[in-house]
Amino acid sequence: MNSLKTIIIVGLIVALPFLGGASDERETKSVKGAAGQSDEKKQADQKAGKSTSSSAVQISMDKPVYKPPLRGSPAGRVGGGTRGMTERESFSLQVLAPDHIGYTVHDQPSLYWYVSKAIPHPIELTVIERNAVDPLIEKVVKGPERGGIQAIRLADYGVHLRRNVTYKWFVTLVTDPNHRSKDIMAGGIITLVEPPPSLLAKLKVADSNNAPYMYAEEGLWYDALEAISRMIDASSTNAGFRKQRASLLEQVGLSDVAQFENRQ
């Protein structure tokens, strides 16, 4: 049984290839490069008499704008989508990840995923480090009692990511524990990077509601998503926050999840 599950995981790893060392280096440097370009623009704006304060950014932008980091070989989401033989049985399972390696500056980020309706089956979370034999984490949790965006916080399991190491993470719906070939799986890629100095300076003086904008501008997908999601958790009736999250999701091709958010 375990060998069959291993074959499934290996098959998905082949379908979601890790980038080579040179590509990883280009991607990690791209965050710093983007920060340098941002500083150059800021200096130019200051010479022209333009305001670059965090409050001005919030006023001029209704929604966060995600700027994907430069990347080499393509890699990103796998699996997910709508499954089921009939309309009654069908549902959508998606990881909230971009179609390329997503960055974070936190070693215990939250991983978000979406399912369109309640699921009676258990959900298995797997995080795999490149070149590792065993998963960093492999946990089974109860299926959600209602559809929508779900969160798995690595801090709850004492898991820390290592900097500049690429990880794949999967959310697996285990429909039949005795026949793992029937598993339904969706996955994404995450890498912990060093925070750009420009970001740290901005966060020190910015209003907390500006954090999603700043993370998105720096190409830090997982941090932008977590920042706006925490704002929603703290103020669930704020439709504006949900529209911001929907906009982020739309920007990386998760249109069906964005539509769900806009209906809330």
BAMIFI-984662 format. One record per residue: residue in one letter; x, y, z of N, C-alpha, C in turn. Coordinates in steps of 0.001 Angstrom, whole numbers, plus 500000, padded with zeros to 6 digits. Layout:
type,n.xx,n.yy,n.zz,ca.xx,ca.yy,ca.zz,c.xx,c.yy,c.zz
a,X,Y,Z,X,Y,Z,X,Y,Z
...
//
This chain:
type,n.xx,n.yy,n.zz,ca.xx,ca.yy,ca.zz,c.xx,c.yy,c.zz
m,500836,498793,500000,500000,500000,500000,500864,501247,500000
n,501930,501234,500881,502818,502373,500936,503588,502547,499644
s,503926,501391,498992,504659,501489,497733,503820,502146,496664
l,502496,501884,496655,501613,502514,495674,501543,504016,495912
k,501455,504396,497188,501420,505834,497510,502722,506497,497090
t,503853,505784,497316,505153,506337,496932,505221,506573,495443
i,504684,505628,494656,504676,505771,493202,503891,507010,492796
i,502746,507249,493476,501921,508423,493154,502680,509703,493437
i,503333,509758,494627,504084,510961,494999,505219,511203,494016
v,505969,510126,493675,507087,510260,492740,506601,510738,491388
g,505452,510223,490953,504906,510649,489665,504612,512129,489647
l,504069,512636,490748,503773,514070,490815,505044,514889,490897
i,506050,514354,491561,507320,515081,491635,507928,515226,490256
v,507801,514177,489434,508297,514261,488056,507503,515306,487278
a,506180,515355,487519,505332,516308,486810,505562,517722,487289
l,506149,517882,488487,506373,519201,489068,507864,519324,489355
p,508712,519442,488322,510167,519281,488491,510785,520403,489304
f,511781,520022,490099,512556,521037,490790,513457,521737,489786
l,513738,522992,490027,514656,523724,489183,516078,523358,489570
g,517003,523527,488635,518404,523262,488902,518977,524303,489830
g,520196,524029,490325,520813,524954,491262,520960,526342,490697
a,521371,526451,489422,521545,527776,488828,520237,528513,488744
s,519163,527780,488418,517852,528420,488333,517393,528895,489680
d,517618,528079,490740,517243,528486,492094,517966,529756,492479
e,519261,529821,492105,520045,530995,492458,519516,532229,491756
r,519136,532070,490456,518583,533214,489717,517315,533694,490368
e,516471,532756,490809,515197,533151,491402,515392,533845,492734
t,516321,533325,493572,516567,533945,494866,517128,535334,494689
k,518042,535492,493733,518615,536804,493487,517600,537771,492923
s,516567,537228,492249,515588,538118,491624,514842,538932,492650
v,514647,538371,493872,513975,539129,494919,514801,540330,495297
k,516129,540122,495457,516999,541223,495795,517076,542217,494636
g,517089,541661,493396,517143,542545,492234,515924,543422,492143
a,514752,542832,492412,513516,543607,492375,513544,544699,493426
a,514138,544374,494595,514216,545378,495651,515108,546524,495222
g,516237,546201,494517,517127,547248,494050,516452,548155,493046
q,515675,547549,492121,514962,548356,491148,513949,549251,491827
s,513309,548705,492902,512326,549490,493632,512979,550693,494293
d,514207,550493,494861,514906,551601,495503,515304,552666,494495
e,515739,552221,493294,516102,553178,492261,514912,554025,491849
k,513739,553372,491705,512537,554111,491332,512159,555101,492426
k,512336,554663,493691,511988,555530,494814,512841,556788,494787
q,514162,556618,494531,515047,557772,494468,514657,558704,493342
a,514273,558109,492183,513868,558933,491042,512600,559712,491364
d,511663,559041,492051,510421,559713,492424,510669,560842,493402
q,511616,560635,494331,511915,561679,495297,512494,562908,494607
k,513345,562681,493591,513898,563802,492851,512823,564558,492103
a,511794,563826,491674,510719,564466,490928,509668,565067,491855
g,509881,564933,493163,508941,565524,494118,507735,564673,494381
k,507812,563372,494090,506673,562479,494284,506732,561867,495674
s,505562,561597,496260,505486,560970,497580,505592,559474,497432
t,506394,558824,498305,506528,557372,498275,506162,556773,499625
s,505358,557459,500389,504972,556971,501710,504042,555787,501582
s,504011,554944,502651,503152,553762,502625,501688,554150,502523
s,501295,555259,503128,499901,555672,503064,499512,556039,501644
a,500463,556630,500903,500165,556991,499518,499947,555743,498686
v,500727,554691,498985,500571,553431,498253,499181,552872,498487
q,498717,552893,499720,497417,552327,500040,496294,553106,499373
i,496414,554418,499342,495368,555239,498754,495289,555036,497245
s,496454,554868,496599,496475,554802,495142,496174,553404,494614
m,496168,552394,495477,495953,551015,495028,494773,550415,495760
d,493758,550010,495026,492600,549375,495650,492908,547951,496066
k,493804,547301,495332,494114,545901,495596,495619,545674,495484
p,496147,544691,496226,497572,544372,496096,497897,543904,494682
v,499061,544277,494208,499517,543857,492881,500726,542948,493065
y,500549,541680,492732,501621,540706,492889,502575,540799,491706
k,503856,540981,492020,504890,541057,490998,505738,539796,491080
p,505467,538813,490229,506196,537541,490306,507689,537755,490138
p,508503,537028,490895,509959,537127,490727,510377,536558,489388
l,511519,537017,488893,512058,536436,487669,512349,534978,487931
r,512128,534141,486941,512316,532715,487153,512877,532043,485909
g,513493,530888,486117,514069,530134,485020,513096,529112,484492
s,513373,527837,484754,512523,526769,484239,511126,526839,484841
p,510090,526571,484057,508722,526639,484579,508444,525523,485571
a,507730,525863,486626,507305,524879,487619,506239,525523,488465
g,505298,524754,488951,504250,525379,489755,503213,524408,490240
r,501939,524817,490175,500859,523979,490694,500697,522696,489886
v,500246,521667,490585,499836,520437,489912,498539,519965,490545
g,497826,519140,489825,496622,518516,490355,495511,519507,490581
g,494588,519122,491445,493453,519979,491751,492412,519941,490655
g,491630,521001,490585,490570,521069,489598,489312,520403,490089
t,488350,520280,489194,487056,519695,489537,487103,518188,489345
r,486607,517464,490340,486588,516011,490281,485195,515507,490613
g,484834,514331,490062,483543,513730,490368,482840,513276,489114
m,482123,512188,489225,481437,511619,488072,480144,512366,487761
t,479487,512904,488781,478236,513621,488569,478349,515008,489179
e,477401,515884,488849,477417,517238,489397,477310,517214,490919
r,476538,516285,491433,476374,516180,492885,477669,515765,493561
e,478435,514910,492904,479661,514404,493490,480863,515320,493248
s,480776,516205,492290,481934,516988,491881,482289,518053,492915
f,483555,518393,492948,484051,519449,493810,485380,519936,493239
s,485841,521076,493736,487104,521642,493282,488100,521638,494433
l,489282,521123,494182,490367,521109,495158,491550,521865,494553
q,492032,522902,495234,493128,523720,494725,494052,524105,495863
v,495352,524170,495575,496276,524812,496517,496388,526272,496092
l,496479,527173,497055,496575,528595,496729,498041,528963,496566
a,498558,528566,495418,499962,528771,495086,500051,529295,493661
p,501096,530047,493334,501258,530528,491956,501710,529404,491040
d,501744,529676,489743,502176,528667,488777,503693,528684,488601
h,504396,529100,489638,505852,529096,489678,506254,528979,491151
i,507534,528939,491437,507968,528850,492830,507505,530089,493583
g,506822,529887,494699,506379,530998,495530,507356,531237,496665
y,507571,532531,497006,508547,532885,498031,507885,533263,499349
t,508647,533057,500426,508267,533523,501751,509524,533981,502478
v,509379,534904,503431,510509,535297,504270,510320,534772,505691
h,509303,533947,505902,509021,533373,507214,509300,531866,507187
d,509982,531381,508204,510350,529958,508187,509221,529038,508641
q,508120,529627,509118,506940,528834,509474,505691,529472,508842
p,505631,529490,507525,504487,530123,506864,503234,529262,506961
s,502117,529860,506622,500858,529118,506491,500675,528732,505032
l,500145,527548,504809,499871,527055,503465,498357,527014,503289
y,497870,527674,502252,496428,527801,502059,495966,526939,500888
w,494790,526378,501055,494196,525563,499993,492693,525772,500021
y,492060,525304,498972,490623,525552,498797,489912,524277,498373
v,488741,524069,498945,487856,523010,498491,486455,523606,498415
s,485718,523276,497387,484457,523967,497106,483312,523567,498023
k,483436,522442,498726,482360,522041,499630,482911,521128,500715
a,482079,520830,501717,482503,519968,502817,482960,518609,502287
i,483990,518062,502917,484551,516782,502494,484530,515814,503674
p,483905,514648,503521,483836,513693,504635,485106,512874,504805
h,486026,512979,503851,487244,512170,503894,488398,512941,504547
p,489379,512232,505101,490536,512917,505699,491407,513584,504642
i,492141,514593,505082,493067,515332,504228,494480,515088,504738
e,495392,514818,503831,496783,514575,504198,497662,515705,503686
l,498448,516307,504576,499399,517352,504213,500797,516754,504144
t,501483,517008,503043,502856,516528,502873,503741,517674,502411
v,504873,517856,503072,505882,518830,502646,507173,518060,502425
i,507748,518200,501234,508937,517441,500866,510069,518395,500506
e,511205,518222,501159,512396,519006,500831,513150,518338,499694
r,513715,519166,498814,514471,518604,497699,515617,517732,498197
n,515772,516585,497560,516840,515626,497833,516683,514895,499169
a,515597,515145,499884,515382,514442,501149,514701,513094,500901
v,515005,512106,501714,514396,510789,501573,513001,510782,502181
d,512875,511354,503374,511590,511368,504067,510962,512753,504016
p,509640,512820,504048,508962,514125,504046,509317,514932,505296
l,509353,516244,505147,509555,517123,506291,508367,517011,507237
i,507190,516872,506662,505981,516686,507452,504986,515873,506634
e,504268,514997,507310,503214,514201,506682,502135,513979,507747
k,501085,514776,507676,500048,514770,508695,498684,514555,508061
v,497840,513819,508765,496464,513600,508322,495545,514390,509241
v,494672,515201,508640,493730,516010,509410,492313,515721,508933
k,491362,516082,509754,489964,515866,509416,489555,516739,508241
g,488731,516208,507356,488239,516984,506227,487404,518164,506711
p,487418,519296,505986,486685,520484,506414,485171,520258,506432
e,484508,520864,507405,483061,520718,507548,482293,521655,506628
r,482987,522578,505995,482349,523469,505030,483371,523853,503972
g,482875,524184,502785,483763,524554,501709,484362,525927,501924
g,485448,526209,501200,486087,527517,501290,487590,527393,501410
i,488239,528498,501759,489690,528546,501897,490091,528002,503261
q,491047,527094,503258,491523,526439,504471,493000,526787,504678
a,493449,526719,505924,494846,527034,506231,495487,525916,507031
i,496730,525630,506714,497548,524716,507505,498779,525502,507931
r,498922,525727,509222,500022,526538,509751,501162,525627,510202
l,502310,525793,509563,503448,524932,509893,503877,525103,511339
a,503608,526280,511911,503965,526502,513314,503215,525562,514238
d,502022,525146,513833,501239,524226,514658,501903,522856,514774
y,502810,522556,513836,503464,521251,513826,504960,521355,514139
g,505405,522549,514518,506808,522735,514869,507756,522582,513695
v,507276,522848,512487,508083,522670,511281,508699,524005,510861
h,509994,523997,510546,510696,525179,510073,511289,524892,508692
l,511160,525830,507778,511800,525721,506472,513234,526234,506565
r,514094,525723,505696,515475,526196,505623,515614,527160,504457
r,516419,528186,504651,516550,529246,503653,517182,528729,502367
n,516633,529213,501246,517125,528912,499897,517020,527431,499540
v,516120,526735,500209,515838,525331,499877,514426,525267,499294
t,514278,524532,498222,512973,524427,497565,512184,523252,498146
y,510918,523509,498449,510037,522488,498996,508804,522346,498105
k,508325,521135,497993,507020,520890,497395,506045,520547,498509
w,504839,521023,498379,503825,520683,499380,502564,520222,498682
f,501911,519255,499288,500737,518638,498691,499599,518559,499700
v,498403,518737,499199,497194,518464,499957,496503,517312,499241
t,496280,516227,499957,495745,515013,499350,494432,514617,500009
l,493426,514420,499197,492139,513915,499676,492184,512393,499600
v,492121,511750,500766,492206,510292,500831,490790,509726,500814
t,490313,509372,499630,488942,508880,499490,488793,507431,499946
d,489887,506649,499865,489840,505244,500264,491224,504845,500786
p,491400,504758,502111,492717,504433,502674,493282,503110,502179
n,492411,502217,501740,492873,500913,501264,493216,500903,499780
h,492896,501991,499081,493196,502087,497649,493717,503500,497379
r,494999,503713,497672,495576,505050,497570,495682,505538,496133
s,495468,504658,495176,495468,505106,493784,494288,506032,493499
k,493282,506034,494403,492109,506889,494236,492298,508265,494888
d,493478,508517,495465,493747,509809,496086,493587,510943,495079
i,493124,512078,495566,493045,513298,494753,494007,514301,495372
m,494957,514769,494576,496067,515536,495112,496261,516857,494369
a,496643,517896,495109,497022,519188,494524,498279,519656,495236
g,499160,520330,494523,500429,520719,495144,501012,521991,494584
g,501954,522556,495337,502655,523774,494937,504098,523728,495397
i,504831,524821,495170,506248,524902,495520,506484,526160,496347
i,507359,526051,497354,507662,527179,498224,509151,527206,498540
t,509711,528418,498640,511111,528601,499018,511223,529748,500017
l,511972,529519,501080,512258,530559,502068,513451,531370,501582
v,513287,532698,501487,514353,533573,501017,514643,534639,502063
e,515772,535294,501896,516143,536379,502804,515283,537604,502502
p,514746,538264,503512,513913,539438,503252,514729,540587,502675
p,514239,541234,501626,514940,542391,501060,515026,543505,502098
p,516159,544192,502210,516292,545299,503165,515221,546367,502980
s,514835,546612,501735,513823,547639,501467,512492,547262,502107
l,512181,545961,502131,510925,545512,502724,510930,545719,504235
l,512037,545367,504877,512125,545508,506323,511955,546966,506738
a,512544,547856,505973,512430,549283,506285,510990,549758,506144
k,510309,549283,505119,508920,549680,504889,508002,549161,505992
l,508205,547900,506392,507325,547297,507378,507436,547971,508740
k,508588,548543,509040,508791,549188,510331,507899,550420,510501
v,507629,551115,509398,506887,552378,509487,505479,552274,508912
a,505147,551136,508332,503863,551014,507636,502746,550614,508585
d,501531,550973,508204,500344,550478,508871,500211,548987,508561
s,499724,548200,509519,499632,546749,509319,498752,546383,508128
n,497780,547226,507794,496907,546931,506657,497632,547054,505322
n,498827,547643,505337,499598,547789,504105,500492,546589,503813
a,500631,545673,504784,501547,544553,504615,501275,543729,503353
p,500011,543380,503028,499790,542598,501806,500305,543296,500552
y,500164,544625,500485,500645,545372,499329,502160,545257,499211
m,502836,545390,500341,504299,545401,500326,504869,544031,499997
y,504304,542996,500597,504763,541648,500279,504512,541321,498808
a,503348,541674,498307,503015,541391,496905,503962,542127,495971
e,504269,543370,496294,505160,544166,495441,506563,543571,495390
e,506982,542929,496484,508313,542329,496540,508341,540912,495971
g,507200,540409,495489,507164,539077,494906,507100,537956,495928
l,506632,538270,497146,506551,537274,498221,505118,536766,498320
w,504794,535791,497495,503411,535336,497365,502820,534841,498682
y,503507,533908,499323,502930,533286,500523,502734,534295,501651
d,503609,535277,501743,503480,536275,502805,502352,537259,502511
a,502196,537624,501246,501092,538514,500875,499761,537831,501161
l,499658,536555,500792,498415,535810,501003,498131,535630,502495
e,499166,535328,503269,498949,535139,504703,498583,536447,505390
a,499199,537553,504977,498907,538845,505597,497448,539235,505396
i,496948,539092,504184,495549,539468,503932,494606,538452,504562
s,495005,537189,504639,494154,536171,505254,494019,536403,506755
r,495070,536835,507398,495001,537144,508831,494104,538359,509079
m,494130,539312,508161,493243,540462,508280,491787,540023,508157
i,491525,539076,507276,490164,538549,507119,489737,537802,508380
d,490650,537009,508955,490326,536279,510180,489969,537234,511316
a,490647,538380,511335,490407,539349,512398,489163,540183,512150
s,488740,540266,510905,487562,541073,510554,486824,540373,509420
s,486149,539284,509739,485550,538424,508718,484440,539096,507922
t,483865,540167,508444,482766,540837,507732,483259,541943,506815
n,484559,542170,506768,485111,543229,505921,485198,542731,504480
a,484266,543159,503649,484226,542710,502252,485437,543201,501473
g,485986,544340,501877,487149,544883,501171,488354,543978,501268
f,488585,543391,502432,489704,542472,502597,489536,541243,501707
r,488329,540733,501629,488090,539555,500786,488296,539883,499306
k,487941,541077,498913,488163,541481,497513,489659,541588,497228
q,490426,542022,498210,491873,542068,498035,492441,540666,497842
r,491955,539724,498658,492442,538350,498509,491992,537759,497181
a,490774,538051,496777,490281,537559,495486,491137,538090,494345
s,491558,539346,494454,492396,539933,493416,493737,539216,493319
l,494345,538913,494455,495602,538172,494449,495433,536818,493776
l,494365,536124,494112,494122,534795,493548,493905,534862,492041
e,493178,535873,491611,492922,536054,490177,494222,536268,489422
q,495154,536980,490028,496413,537314,489365,497294,536102,489089
v,497084,534994,489819,497878,533787,489569,497034,532680,488947
g,495885,533042,488390,495089,532083,487636,494124,531250,488447
l,493887,531598,489710,492933,530843,490533,491569,531528,490481
s,491019,531570,489290,489796,532340,489046,488589,531782,489789
d,488461,530458,489857,487288,529887,490522,487301,530166,492023
v,488506,530176,492626,488597,530501,494045,488317,531977,494262
a,488782,532823,493326,488510,534260,493413,487014,534522,493329
q,486324,533806,492460,484867,533973,492340,484159,533591,493641
f,484644,532532,494278,484087,532131,495568,484268,533243,496591
e,485452,533830,496632,485718,534915,497577,484805,536106,497348
n,484587,536447,496100,483756,537616,495777,482286,537409,496122
r,481909,536155,496325,480505,535872,496703,480302,535900,498211
q,481394,535963,498968,481263,535908,500429,480833,537264,501011
//
